[in-house]
Amino acid sequence: MIGAAIHGFILALGLILPLGAQNTFVFTQGTVHKRFIKVLPVIVTAALCDTILIALAVLGVSVIVLENDWIKALLYLLGCGFLLYTGWVTWRNRNRVHTHSGGSNGFSARKQVGFAFTVSLLNPHAILDTVGVIGTSSIQYAGLAKLVFAILCILTSWLWFISLGAAGQFIGQRVGSSRILSLIPAISAVIMWGTALYLGFHLILLLQERI
């Protein structure tokens, strides 16, 4: 039981740590909002999306869905399009960031939820990682041990996004230059565009295999 818990924690942390579109978006919103409560929509949405993916992976449902190449192709296409758009909006707003003392131009709660949803559930790379790593690893467990493994993976995800949003706000409050703060969304936009190109490349490869 303890082994399953430790395994779930380390595995989830290892998957979520790499800098990607989801992490950079959560962190960026943390830096531009004056109050932590304003960052909760993106934190909760990202964590809930990961909870859904982990639950489906452990239950094995997502494996069945992703066996269909056309579903994967659609996910690649949608993910690529949304990441390009999200990156453009983030880049466009990079110079509108102000220090916390002077207010902020972070996304509204509605936009945070929408964008967090797209970079979380419309990212085939993240989905395949969750299915391939967490889903496959959960096979070795059964019953209560499997439940503990899944719960620790999910708890790790929630703690990570809460910490990431808090870290972003901590840095945003202490960086006095709006020029420096504007670099954060700019870097975030570049990462999103890079992820979109990565998805586009895999979409082309997938279509070539089908032709």
DOMARGU-100441 format. One line per field, with one value per residue (C-alpha): residue number from 0; chain; x, y, z. Coordinates in nm, 4 decimals. Each point is the difference from the previous one (the first is absolute). Example, Ala and Ser with C-alpha at 12.3 -4.5 7.8 and 13.67 -1.06 7.14 Angstrom:
BEGIN
seq = (0, 1);
mol = (A, A);
c1 = (1.2300, 0.1370);
c2 = (-0.4500, 0.3440);
c3 = (0.7800, -0.0660);
***
This chain:
BEGIN
seq = (0, 1, 2, 3, 4, 5, 6, 7, 8, 9, 10, 11, 12, 13, 14, 15, 16, 17, 18, 19, 20, 21, 22, 23, 24, 25, 26, 27, 28, 29, 30, 31, 32, 33, 34, 35, 36, 37, 38, 39, 40, 41, 42, 43, 44, 45, 46, 47, 48, 49, 50, 51, 52, 53, 54, 55, 56, 57, 58, 59, 60, 61, 62, 63, 64, 65, 66, 67, 68, 69, 70, 71, 72, 73, 74, 75, 76, 77, 78, 79, 80, 81, 82, 83, 84, 85, 86, 87, 88, 89, 90, 91, 92, 93, 94, 95, 96, 97, 98, 99, 100, 101, 102, 103, 104, 105, 106, 107, 108, 109, 110, 111, 112, 113, 114, 115, 116, 117, 118, 119, 120, 121, 122, 123, 124, 125, 126, 127, 128, 129, 130, 131, 132, 133, 134, 135, 136, 137, 138, 139, 140, 141, 142, 143, 144, 145, 146, 147, 148, 149, 150, 151, 152, 153, 154, 155, 156, 157, 158, 159, 160, 161, 162, 163, 164, 165, 166, 167, 168, 169, 170, 171, 172, 173, 174, 175, 176, 177, 178, 179, 180, 181, 182, 183, 184, 185, 186, 187, 188, 189, 190, 191, 192, 193, 194, 195, 196, 197, 198, 199, 200, 201, 202, 203, 204, 205, 206, 207, 208, 209, 210);
mol = (A, A, A, A, A, A, A, A, A, A, A, A, A, A, A, A, A, A, A, A, A, A, A, A, A, A, A, A, A, A, A, A, A, A, A, A, A, A, A, A, A, A, A, A, A, A, A, A, A, A, A, A, A, A, A, A, A, A, A, A, A, A, A, A, A, A, A, A, A, A, A, A, A, A, A, A, A, A, A, A, A, A, A, A, A, A, A, A, A, A, A, A, A, A, A, A, A, A, A, A, A, A, A, A, A, A, A, A, A, A, A, A, A, A, A, A, A, A, A, A, A, A, A, A, A, A, A, A, A, A, A, A, A, A, A, A, A, A, A, A, A, A, A, A, A, A, A, A, A, A, A, A, A, A, A, A, A, A, A, A, A, A, A, A, A, A, A, A, A, A, A, A, A, A, A, A, A, A, A, A, A, A, A, A, A, A, A, A, A, A, A, A, A, A, A, A, A, A, A, A, A, A, A, A, A, A, A, A, A, A, A);
c1 = (0.0000, 0.2753, 0.1953, -0.2992, -0.0348, 0.3684, -0.0080, -0.3041, 0.1562, 0.3374, -0.1546, -0.2506, 0.2629, 0.2386, -0.2670, -0.1210, 0.3356, 0.1176, -0.0716, -0.2899, -0.2997, -0.2135, 0.2628, 0.1069, -0.3607, -0.0743, 0.3249, -0.0566, -0.3475, 0.1504, 0.2487, -0.2562, -0.2788, 0.0071, -0.1944, 0.0488, -0.3749, 0.0046, 0.2336, -0.2228, -0.2031, 0.3058, 0.1414, -0.3242, -0.0657, 0.3501, -0.0156, -0.3485, 0.1072, 0.2961, -0.2326, -0.2227, 0.2953, 0.1525, -0.3329, -0.0620, 0.3560, -0.0258, -0.3422, 0.1354, -0.2730, 0.2390, 0.2026, -0.3050, -0.0775, 0.3552, 0.0287, -0.1943, 0.2481, -0.2651, -0.0814, 0.3701, 0.0243, -0.2953, 0.1616, 0.3262, -0.1827, -0.2100, 0.2928, 0.2238, -0.2631, -0.0858, 0.3660, 0.0767, -0.2935, 0.0833, 0.3615, -0.1083, -0.2319, 0.2693, 0.2612, -0.2350, -0.0613, 0.3649, 0.0525, -0.3203, 0.1335, 0.0501, 0.1482, -0.2333, 0.0020, -0.1450, -0.2508, 0.0136, -0.1416, -0.0273, -0.2675, -0.3521, -0.1270, -0.1912, 0.3049, 0.2186, -0.2350, -0.0271, 0.3712, 0.0970, -0.2484, 0.1477, 0.3660, -0.0887, -0.2521, 0.0865, 0.3666, 0.0428, 0.3588, -0.1155, -0.2868, 0.2235, 0.2534, -0.2702, -0.1424, 0.3358, 0.1731, -0.2620, -0.2485, 0.2625, 0.1561, -0.3372, -0.0409, 0.2344, -0.2394, -0.3451, -0.2733, 0.0897, 0.3632, -0.1140, -0.2344, 0.2813, 0.2281, -0.2620, -0.0809, 0.3685, 0.0430, -0.3013, 0.1041, 0.3477, -0.1547, -0.2176, 0.2881, 0.2231, -0.2421, -0.0792, 0.3738, 0.0622, -0.2692, 0.1250, 0.3606, -0.1053, -0.1769, 0.2941, 0.2368, -0.2470, -0.0342, 0.3755, 0.1050, -0.0238, 0.0554, -0.2909, 0.2586, 0.1267, -0.3546, -0.0870, 0.2708, -0.1922, -0.3077, 0.2327, 0.1890, -0.3332, -0.1221, 0.3184, -0.0365, -0.3629, 0.0988, 0.2793, -0.2476, -0.2400, 0.2754, 0.0841, -0.3638, -0.0211, 0.3085, -0.1530, -0.3285, 0.1849, 0.1782, -0.3290, -0.1724, 0.2932, -0.0327, -0.3693, 0.0528);
c2 = (0.0000, 0.2419, -0.1030, 0.0823, 0.3402, 0.0870, -0.1276, 0.2135, 0.3133, -0.0351, -0.0994, 0.2873, 0.2519, -0.1192, 0.0388, 0.3419, 0.1692, 0.0613, 0.3543, -0.0070, 0.2021, -0.0969, 0.0829, 0.3270, 0.1176, -0.0669, 0.1674, 0.3035, 0.0608, -0.0128, 0.2762, 0.2447, -0.0272, 0.2046, -0.2478, -0.3760, -0.0583, 0.1463, -0.2815, -0.2783, -0.0481, -0.1034, -0.2089, -0.1900, -0.0523, -0.1331, -0.2298, -0.1261, -0.0748, -0.1999, -0.1806, -0.1026, -0.1189, -0.1968, -0.1624, -0.1014, -0.1297, -0.2153, -0.1313, -0.0784, 0.1934, 0.2425, -0.2848, -0.1191, 0.3505, 0.0750, -0.3259, 0.1829, 0.1920, 0.2422, 0.1022, 0.0592, 0.2007, 0.2164, 0.0589, 0.1005, 0.2410, 0.1597, 0.0179, 0.1614, 0.2603, 0.0931, 0.0235, 0.2291, 0.2207, -0.0083, 0.0891, 0.2911, 0.1415, -0.0400, 0.1657, 0.2856, 0.0730, -0.0243, 0.3791, 0.0619, -0.1568, 0.2359, -0.0483, -0.1168, 0.3408, 0.1519, -0.2691, -0.2795, -0.1073, -0.3723, -0.2071, 0.0045, -0.3103, -0.1088, 0.0340, -0.1773, -0.2985, -0.0130, 0.0297, -0.2395, -0.2512, 0.0182, -0.0291, -0.2907, -0.2184, 0.0934, -0.0877, -0.3513, -0.0135, 0.0406, -0.2443, -0.2672, 0.0485, -0.0437, -0.3074, -0.1521, 0.0601, 0.0270, -0.2329, -0.2649, 0.0310, -0.0439, -0.3465, -0.1524, 0.0992, -0.1246, 0.0879, 0.2438, 0.0295, 0.1172, 0.2536, 0.1355, 0.0244, 0.2023, 0.2262, 0.0863, 0.0812, 0.2313, 0.1633, 0.0643, 0.1743, 0.2243, 0.0907, 0.0783, 0.2417, 0.1737, 0.0400, 0.1180, 0.2671, 0.1122, 0.0114, 0.2119, 0.2469, 0.0086, 0.0917, 0.2460, 0.1868, 0.0355, 0.0894, 0.3755, 0.0368, -0.0439, -0.0631, -0.3068, -0.1170, 0.0324, -0.2549, -0.2729, -0.0027, 0.0414, -0.3155, -0.1710, 0.0901, -0.1351, -0.3295, -0.0292, 0.0601, -0.2556, -0.2536, 0.0780, -0.0633, -0.3257, -0.1113, 0.1089, -0.2078, -0.3090, 0.0646, -0.0034, -0.3237, -0.1599, 0.1011, -0.1284, -0.3394, -0.0112, 0.0918);
c3 = (0.0000, 0.0977, -0.3080, -0.2227, 0.1674, -0.0456, -0.3578, -0.0821, 0.1490, -0.1754, -0.3323, -0.0067, 0.1062, -0.2696, -0.2684, 0.1095, 0.0708, -0.3617, -0.1212, -0.2435, -0.1156, 0.3001, 0.2634, -0.1607, -0.0317, 0.3683, 0.1069, -0.2253, 0.1403, 0.3469, -0.0821, -0.1387, 0.2572, 0.3171, 0.2169, 0.0190, -0.0167, -0.3519, -0.1090, 0.1384, -0.3221, -0.2018, 0.2871, 0.0608, -0.3724, -0.0692, 0.3033, -0.0878, -0.3571, 0.1298, 0.2420, -0.2898, -0.2094, 0.2875, 0.0885, -0.3627, -0.0322, 0.3125, -0.1054, -0.3468, -0.1818, -0.1696, -0.1515, -0.1904, -0.1289, -0.1118, -0.1940, -0.2731, -0.2179, -0.1206, 0.3565, 0.0615, -0.3238, 0.1077, 0.3396, -0.1662, -0.2322, 0.2747, 0.2394, -0.2609, -0.0901, 0.3581, 0.1044, -0.2937, 0.0977, 0.3718, -0.0755, -0.2189, 0.2676, 0.2666, -0.2226, -0.0876, 0.3696, 0.1057, 0.0090, 0.1915, 0.3166, 0.2948, 0.3404, 0.2749, 0.1597, -0.3112, -0.0870, -0.2543, -0.3310, 0.0672, -0.1709, 0.1388, 0.1807, -0.3108, -0.2244, 0.2531, 0.0055, -0.3791, -0.0679, 0.2793, -0.1387, -0.3495, 0.1049, 0.2307, -0.1831, -0.3591, 0.0372, -0.1458, 0.1237, 0.3609, -0.0519, -0.1494, 0.2798, 0.2618, -0.1722, -0.0840, 0.3331, 0.2755, -0.1685, -0.0702, 0.3473, 0.1699, -0.1552, 0.2588, 0.2803, 0.0909, 0.2457, 0.2758, -0.1120, -0.3444, 0.1589, 0.2213, -0.3045, -0.1928, 0.2976, 0.0557, -0.3702, 0.0181, 0.3306, -0.1401, -0.2993, 0.2215, 0.2309, -0.2983, -0.1657, 0.3296, 0.0633, -0.3565, 0.0181, 0.3419, -0.1246, -0.2969, 0.2250, 0.2429, -0.2824, -0.1522, 0.3298, 0.0399, -0.3519, -0.0248, -0.3745, -0.2400, -0.2743, 0.1843, 0.0708, -0.3692, -0.0805, 0.1833, -0.2288, -0.2993, 0.0982, 0.0659, -0.3499, -0.1618, 0.1912, -0.1130, -0.3623, 0.0326, 0.1375, -0.2851, -0.2562, 0.1767, -0.0206, -0.3632, -0.0829, 0.1600, -0.1809, -0.3337, 0.0942, 0.1026, -0.3239, -0.2048, 0.1689, -0.0894, -0.3673);
***
